[in-house]
Amino acid sequence: MQATQLSVSDLNNPGVSWGAVLAGAAAAAALSFILLILGVGLGLSSVSPWSFNATAIGVSTIAWLAFMQLAASGIGGYMAGRLRVKWSAIHTDEVHFRDTAHGLLAWAVATLITVAVLAGGTRAVLSGAIDAGSGVAAAVGPAVGAGAGAAGAASARQGEGGGANPLDYFSDMLLRAAPAPAASGTPAIANPGATVADQRMEIGKIFATSLSTGSLAADDRAYLGQVVASRTGVTQAEAEARVDAVYARAVKAAADAKAAAQQAAETARKAGAHTALWMFVALLLGAFVASLAATFGGRQRDHERVLRHVTI
């Protein structure tokens, strides 16, 4: 085996051609972004906004991500290997390793550039949405302020503080008026002088507290029956039966809403995991293709037939 004499300058030369790496990364990032925009356009043109699809990520999306990584990483890696400087005094194995490293570096830089561009676009979209929401809030602010002022004035007239308070339920319990005695078959009035809006608010507090605790207390049930009987004219027994029926429906609605929220969270979790796994596979495939294409480009750069033509 013939040994190659290396000079000090050859030993001290850097093994990375950053110009070739950056050129390949720029080409890969640009092509990746173009293909991403094309994929989004094809996807939006093939999906109807009136149809709902619960599939997290389809086969076509996976195939497009794989093709996008193959094309962009292949082009970037090939350019990084083809545009590098020629290492004439380096062993073939070392040249192969350096070409592989150039392809991997080009893929890594292109990935970081693409992530930065996408993150900037997402931030711009979110900031636009936030600005739009701020404009809407500024537009409806005077109306909300007027409504809040009117509500505060009404609460002040009733001797209550403005704003929701978790203890309002217990305050209302203390201030409940005793039912007036029934006369001539007329249902007892639970709270004379209370408006329908006040009673609805109080019933809402009772139901909210009962749903959080899991049961409707007996005294709350009797009180709600008195309120219903005084407003509808039915008997106390019929009013309490109506309270039980409505409370059962409220419990069922709350349970259904909780189950739907849990199902939505589980679906989102599975979709996120599924998408992340396929993105990982696509990126890993891109790194491999970029390294392989860089070695092919390096061989094209150092092709033996080219050297023979220039040899004297």
C-alpha distance (Angstrom), angle and dihedral (degrees) to the residues before:
residue distance angle dihedral
M1 . . .
Q2 3.78 . .
A3 3.80 115.1 .
T4 3.79 120.5 -139.4
Q5 3.77 117.7 -133.0
L6 3.81 110.1 -135.6
S7 3.76 123.1 -159.0
V8 3.78 124.7 -138.4
S9 3.81 91.2 -105.9
D10 3.81 91.0 54.0
L11 3.79 91.0 52.0
N12 3.80 92.7 48.8
N13 3.80 97.6 46.0
P14 3.82 113.4 110.8
G15 3.76 116.1 -106.9
V16 3.80 95.2 -140.9
S17 3.80 125.1 76.4
W18 3.79 98.6 -155.3
G19 3.77 92.8 -175.5
A20 3.80 90.7 60.6
V21 3.81 91.5 43.2
L22 3.80 93.1 51.5
A23 3.80 91.9 44.9
G24 3.79 91.7 52.0
A25 3.81 91.5 44.6
A26 3.80 91.9 51.3
A27 3.79 91.5 49.9
A28 3.82 92.2 47.0
A29 3.82 93.3 47.3
A30 3.80 93.1 48.2
L31 3.80 93.4 47.5
S32 3.80 91.4 45.2
F33 3.81 91.3 52.4
I34 3.82 92.0 47.3
L35 3.79 91.9 50.0
L36 3.81 90.5 46.5
I37 3.80 91.4 53.8
L38 3.80 89.9 47.1
G39 3.80 90.8 50.3
V40 3.80 91.7 49.9
G41 3.79 90.4 49.9
L42 3.79 93.1 49.1
G43 3.79 91.1 46.3
L44 3.79 94.5 50.0
S45 3.80 91.5 46.6
S46 3.80 92.5 52.6
V47 3.82 98.6 45.0
S48 3.78 121.9 74.5
P49 3.82 115.5 -137.3
W50 3.82 88.6 -141.8
S51 3.81 94.7 59.8
F52 3.79 124.7 75.3
N53 3.79 120.8 -142.4
A54 3.78 117.7 -172.7
T55 3.84 93.5 -170.4
A56 3.78 109.8 121.7
I57 3.80 98.3 -148.2
G58 3.78 124.6 -10.2
V59 3.78 132.7 -140.9
S60 3.79 91.5 -105.2
T61 3.81 91.0 54.5
I62 3.80 91.5 49.5
A63 3.81 90.9 48.8
W64 3.80 91.2 48.9
L65 3.81 92.7 49.4
A66 3.79 90.0 50.1
F67 3.82 91.9 48.2
M68 3.81 90.9 47.1
Q69 3.80 91.6 53.3
L70 3.79 92.7 43.9
A71 3.80 94.5 50.6
A72 3.81 99.1 40.0
S73 3.80 96.4 40.5
G74 3.79 92.4 43.7
I75 3.81 93.1 52.3
G76 3.80 93.3 43.6
G77 3.79 94.1 47.2
Y78 3.79 93.4 46.2
M79 3.81 91.6 51.2
A80 3.80 91.8 47.5
G81 3.81 90.5 53.3
R82 3.78 96.9 40.4
L83 3.83 96.6 47.0
R84 3.78 97.8 47.1
V85 3.80 123.4 108.2
K86 3.79 118.9 -92.3
W87 3.78 116.6 -101.5
S88 3.79 100.8 -155.2
A89 3.82 97.7 167.8
I90 3.84 97.2 44.5
H91 3.80 124.0 100.9
T92 3.79 117.3 -105.1
D93 3.79 93.4 -115.5
E94 3.80 90.9 52.7
V95 3.81 90.6 48.6
H96 3.80 89.8 51.7
F97 3.81 90.7 51.0
R98 3.79 92.9 48.2
D99 3.81 91.9 49.2
T100 3.81 89.6 51.2
A101 3.81 90.2 49.3
H102 3.83 90.7 49.2
G103 3.79 90.9 53.8
L104 3.80 92.0 47.5
L105 3.81 92.3 48.2
A106 3.80 91.6 48.7
W107 3.82 89.9 51.3
A108 3.83 91.9 47.8
V109 3.81 94.1 49.4
A110 3.82 91.6 45.4
T111 3.80 90.8 50.2
L112 3.80 91.5 51.1
I113 3.81 91.3 48.1
T114 3.82 91.7 49.5
V115 3.81 92.0 48.1
A116 3.82 90.8 49.1
V117 3.81 92.1 49.7
L118 3.81 92.9 47.2
A119 3.80 91.6 46.2
G120 3.79 90.5 50.6
G121 3.80 91.2 49.7
T122 3.78 91.7 48.5
R123 3.79 91.1 48.9
A124 3.80 90.4 49.9
V125 3.80 91.5 50.8
L126 3.80 92.1 47.7
S127 3.79 92.5 47.0
G128 3.80 89.4 51.1
A129 3.79 90.4 50.9
I130 3.81 90.5 48.1
D131 3.81 91.2 49.9
A132 3.79 90.2 49.4
G133 3.79 90.5 49.5
S134 3.80 90.1 49.2
G135 3.79 89.7 52.6
V136 3.79 91.3 51.0
A137 3.79 90.5 47.7
A138 3.79 90.5 50.2
A139 3.78 90.3 49.7
V140 3.79 95.6 50.2
G141 3.79 94.5 36.2
P142 3.82 96.4 93.2
A143 3.80 91.8 48.8
V144 3.78 91.8 48.4
G145 3.78 90.4 47.4
A146 3.77 90.9 51.2
G147 3.78 91.5 48.9
A148 3.78 91.6 47.6
G149 3.79 90.2 49.8
A150 3.78 91.7 51.6
A151 3.81 91.3 47.5
G152 3.81 90.5 48.7
A153 3.77 91.2 50.6
A154 3.80 91.4 49.6
S155 3.79 91.1 49.2
A156 3.78 90.7 48.5
R157 3.79 90.4 52.6
Q158 3.81 89.0 52.3
G159 3.79 92.6 48.0
E160 3.81 94.2 -114.3
G161 3.80 131.2 122.3
G162 3.79 120.4 -110.1
G163 3.79 121.5 -111.1
A164 3.78 133.3 43.2
N165 3.78 116.3 -65.8
P166 3.82 125.6 -174.7
L167 3.80 88.3 -138.9
D168 3.80 94.0 57.2
Y169 3.79 89.6 93.4
F170 3.79 91.9 59.6
S171 3.81 91.5 42.1
D172 3.79 89.9 54.6
M173 3.79 89.2 47.9
L174 3.80 90.3 56.7
L175 3.80 92.6 47.1
R176 3.80 97.5 47.6
A177 3.77 111.2 129.8
A178 3.77 119.0 -127.3
P179 3.82 112.2 -107.2
A180 3.76 114.4 -98.7
P181 3.83 114.6 -117.2
A182 3.75 112.9 -93.1
A183 3.78 116.7 -114.2
S184 3.78 128.9 -165.4
G185 3.79 92.9 -6.5
T186 3.79 94.0 -55.0
P187 3.85 113.4 143.2
A188 3.79 115.6 -108.8
I189 3.79 116.0 -101.0
A190 3.79 110.6 -125.0
N191 3.79 98.7 -159.7
P192 3.81 115.9 5.3
G193 3.77 113.8 -153.1
A194 3.81 95.5 27.2
T195 3.78 115.6 126.9
V196 3.78 124.4 -132.4
A197 3.82 90.6 -108.2
D198 3.81 90.9 53.8
Q199 3.79 91.6 48.9
R200 3.78 92.3 48.0
M201 3.79 90.3 51.7
E202 3.79 91.6 49.2
I203 3.81 92.3 47.1
G204 3.79 88.8 50.6
K205 3.80 91.1 53.2
I206 3.80 91.6 48.9
F207 3.79 92.7 49.2
A208 3.81 92.3 45.7
T209 3.80 92.1 51.5
S210 3.80 92.2 44.6
L211 3.80 92.4 50.0
S212 3.79 91.0 50.2
T213 3.81 92.4 49.7
G214 3.80 94.0 41.0
S215 3.79 100.2 -122.7
L216 3.78 141.7 59.1
A217 3.79 111.9 -117.8
A218 3.79 117.9 -125.3
D219 3.80 93.9 -120.7
D220 3.81 90.7 48.9
R221 3.77 89.7 50.0
A222 3.80 91.9 50.9
Y223 3.79 92.1 46.2
L224 3.80 92.9 49.4
G225 3.78 88.5 49.0
Q226 3.79 90.0 54.7
V227 3.82 91.0 49.4
V228 3.80 92.2 49.2
A229 3.80 92.4 45.3
S230 3.80 92.3 50.2
R231 3.80 92.4 49.9
T232 3.78 101.0 39.4
G233 3.79 103.1 31.1
V234 3.82 95.4 -125.9
T235 3.76 123.4 132.2
Q236 3.80 122.5 -89.0
A237 3.79 92.4 -107.2
E238 3.79 92.7 50.5
A239 3.80 90.4 46.3
E240 3.80 92.3 51.8
A241 3.81 90.1 48.1
R242 3.80 88.7 52.8
V243 3.81 89.8 49.3
D244 3.81 90.0 52.5
A245 3.80 92.1 49.3
V246 3.79 94.3 47.6
Y247 3.80 92.2 44.9
A248 3.80 90.3 50.9
R249 3.80 89.7 52.5
A250 3.81 90.3 48.4
V251 3.81 90.6 50.8
K252 3.80 90.6 49.6
A253 3.81 91.9 48.1
A254 3.81 91.0 50.0
A255 3.81 91.2 48.1
D256 3.80 91.3 48.6
A257 3.79 91.5 49.0
K258 3.80 91.0 49.4
A259 3.81 91.6 48.7
A260 3.81 91.0 48.1
A261 3.81 91.2 50.1
Q262 3.79 91.3 49.1
Q263 3.80 91.1 47.9
A264 3.80 91.0 49.3
A265 3.80 91.0 49.7
E266 3.82 91.2 48.6
T267 3.81 91.4 48.4
A268 3.80 90.9 49.3
R269 3.80 90.8 49.0
K270 3.80 93.0 51.2
A271 3.80 91.6 44.7
G272 3.80 91.6 50.6
A273 3.80 92.8 48.1
H274 3.81 92.5 46.1
T275 3.80 92.6 48.7
A276 3.81 93.4 45.8
L277 3.81 92.4 51.3
W278 3.80 93.4 50.8
M279 3.81 91.3 45.2
F280 3.80 88.3 53.1
V281 3.80 91.0 51.4
A282 3.80 91.8 47.9
L283 3.81 93.0 49.1
L284 3.79 91.8 46.6
L285 3.79 89.3 50.8
G286 3.80 89.4 49.7
A287 3.81 91.9 52.7
F288 3.81 91.4 51.0
V289 3.81 93.9 46.9
A290 3.82 92.1 47.3
S291 3.80 91.6 52.6
L292 3.79 92.3 46.1
A293 3.81 93.3 47.3
A294 3.82 90.2 49.2
T295 3.80 91.2 56.6
F296 3.80 89.7 49.5
G297 3.79 91.1 49.5
G298 3.80 91.0 47.7
R299 3.79 91.0 52.9
Q300 3.79 88.9 50.5
R301 3.81 88.2 51.0
D302 3.82 93.0 51.1
H303 3.80 97.0 35.3
E304 3.79 112.8 160.6
R305 3.79 94.6 -134.4
V306 3.82 91.0 59.3
L307 3.79 91.1 52.6
R308 3.79 92.0 49.8
H309 3.78 92.2 56.3
V310 3.82 92.7 54.6
T311 3.81 96.1 42.1
I312 3.81 114.5 107.6
